[in-house]
Amino acid sequence: MDRRKFLATTLAAGTAVSATSTTAIAQDRKAVKIVGVSCSPRKGKTTAAALSICLEAAKAVDPGVTTEMIELAGRNIGVFDPANPKATQGGFADLIGVLSDPNVGGIVIGTPVYFGNMTSLCKAFLDHCMAFRQQKFALGNKVAGIVAVGAARNGGQELAIQSIHVALLCQEMVIIGDGRPTAHFGATLVNDGNDSISGDEFGISTAKNLGRRIAEVALKLARTGT
Ligand SMILES: Cc1cc2nc3c(=O)[nH]c(=O)nc-3n(C[C@H](O)[C@H](O)[C@H](O)COP(=O)(O)O)c2cc1C
């Protein structure tokens, strides 16, 4: 083969290879939606703010990631009654379709810390999630991460996170923590006493790392068709 022919063949092969890798990347890219659920009885306060930071970080991972924020405040979700679950579900009814949508790859649950645990609104929400278990585990294989905001640095954020993890394991969800470099149990933030988390640099980093990690894992699962 003369030099000109060799170069022509090699260049053509190179073009083919790069076309293949571009296609592979395009096929690899999937769209996933990450939904944040704020379980604070107070709309738009510190839990919602922490969740927003987390969702923004999720969105920044890939153009295929979209996000939605749901606030449970004012939705009138009552204590779960197994004898008549629908009687107290209130606005939870509207969330069943939203959360079980197959395009939803991840759910971030945010709760204020109330006496070392999740809020009663959060527990009511999780109990109403019995509906998903009964719908062939409609939340199964969706990725789940938790954001907890307290008034103290060690006010029980990790305990609240752990309690929520336990409930979500019963839904066959894939539990993740905040990604590296913080890499612990989820996002743990502190309200400075004036309903602001903006000065909590470390807490904000955990919220960002959680958002990035949930998007990365949800995309990986979407790409495997799980
Ligand atoms: C009933 C109640 C109990 C609380 N218990 C704790 C607690 O155990 N640990 C803590 O760090 N903060 C505690 N807090 C403070 C809240 O977690 C904190 O103010 C949080 O930022 C509120 O979230 P929000 O702004 O989304 O409503 C408590 C607040 C209330 C109203």
The ligand as an ORCA input file, in Angstrom:
! r2SCAN-3c Opt
* xyz 0 1
  C     -40.989     20.995     67.008
  C     -39.582     21.327     66.585
  C     -38.550     20.499     66.988
  C     -37.244     20.752     66.593
  N     -36.262     19.893     66.974
  C     -34.997     20.095     66.532
  C     -33.972     19.162     66.863
  O     -34.176     18.150     67.511
  N     -32.723     19.393     66.377
  C     -32.426     20.515     65.639
  O     -31.260     20.671     65.249
  N     -33.394     21.404     65.304
  C     -34.669     21.213     65.725
  N     -35.660     22.093     65.352
  C     -35.323     23.222     64.460
  C     -35.650     22.954     62.988
  O     -35.175     21.707     62.580
  C     -35.022     24.023     62.079
  O     -35.490     25.294     62.471
  C     -35.273     23.800     60.623
  O     -34.453     24.684     59.897
  C     -36.739     24.045     60.232
  O     -36.924     23.748     58.871
  P     -37.823     24.714     57.919
  O     -37.122     26.048     57.864
  O     -37.868     24.052     56.603
  O     -39.157     24.778     58.569
  C     -36.970     21.882     65.764
  C     -38.020     22.727     65.389
  C     -39.302     22.452     65.790
  C     -40.431     23.361     65.341
*
